[in-house]
Amino acid sequence: MNNYLQPLKSSRLTNMEFGQLMNRHLNDLSTIDPSLLTDPPYNSYVQQITEKFTLYEKGLAQVHKSEETEKISLADTARDIAIDAFSKSLKLNFVSENPAEIEASRSLSILLGTFKNLPKINYEAESLSIDKLIHDLERENYSGKVNLLNIGKYVNRIKVTNQEFKTLFSNRMVTEAMSEVYDLKYIRAEILGIYNDFTAYILAMSKAHHTLLFASTLSLINTARKYYSDLLARRNTVLPVKEQPTA
């Protein structure tokens, strides 16, 4: 094989793509026969990259966690609004001309009143309380009143928004990602420094020693780098602008 390194402008990779590249390198290198891993500097480089990449992944998780936190907050607001809309629909029926509707509204308001301060309690408690509220509203003695007032859409809105919230909340990133602050830019620079030293070492050793370890490693590195170089090339390709006719 040729003793060269496939060029790669890693600075143009997004943080996620850089993480994917490093992850692919580590996965590829793990396929090398363990009996070949007898070179101490080689093993040291891989170990250093692995340790730094673990921190990098936590940093990525922290960024994602922040995005998820915002989504969860918005989902919580949506269900609070749904509850408020349901409450207002009951108040409108207090002025109905139909005594049965007024009584139904009063009964449902009493039920809702037993679930106090829903928007102010913690996420888990609010989810459980809303589940209980929906369960009660769907019971026979209350579902008829909901149907009488034709406010089933408000009940369904509460149910749907609560389920959407619970789905987001249950899929949140692990708490560990929020327990420390990770400087993604700094960690990436550290990984890149070790990575560049490692690839330079592999290139030099593959030229000096035609052993399977260095030849295989160089081939794996080049294959991954070519994939991401091609990705960058496709991204940076600018379609030609159609020539405009001159006056």
NORZIUR-V78106 format. One record per backbone hydrogen bond with DSSP energy under -1.0 kcal/mol. NH is the residue of the N-H (numbers start at 1). CO is the residue of the C=O. If there is no record, write none. Layout:
NH;CO  NH;CO
This chain:
4;2  10;8  12;9  13;10  18;14  19;15  20;16  21;17  22;18  23;19  24;20  25;21  26;22  27;23  28;24  29;25  30;26  31;28  32;29  36;33  37;34  38;36  43;39  44;40  45;41  46;42  47;43  48;44  49;45  50;46  51;47  52;48  53;49  54;50  55;51  56;52  57;53  58;54  59;55  60;56  61;57  62;58  63;59  64;60  65;61  66;62  67;63  68;64  69;65  70;66  71;67  72;68  73;69  74;70  75;71  76;72  77;73  78;74  79;75  80;76  81;77  82;78  83;79  84;80  85;81  86;82  87;83  88;84  89;85  90;86  91;87  92;88  93;89  95;92  96;93  102;98  103;99  104;100  105;101  106;102  107;103  108;104  109;105  110;106  111;107  112;108  113;109  114;111  115;112  120;117  126;122  127;123  128;124  129;125  130;126  131;127  132;128  133;129  134;130  135;131  136;132  137;133  138;134  139;136  142;139  143;139  144;140  146;142  147;143  148;144  149;145  151;146  155;151  156;152  157;153  158;154  159;155  160;156  161;157  162;158  163;159  164;160  165;161  166;162  167;163  168;164  169;165  170;166  171;167  172;169  177;174  178;175  179;176  184;182  187;183  188;184  189;185  190;186  191;187  192;188  193;189  194;190  195;191  196;192  197;193  198;194  199;195  200;196  201;197  202;198  203;199  204;200  205;201  206;202  207;203  208;204  209;205  211;209  215;211  216;212  217;213  218;214  219;215  220;216  221;217  222;218  223;219  224;220  225;221  226;222  227;223  228;224  229;225  230;226  231;227  232;228  233;229  234;230  235;231  236;232
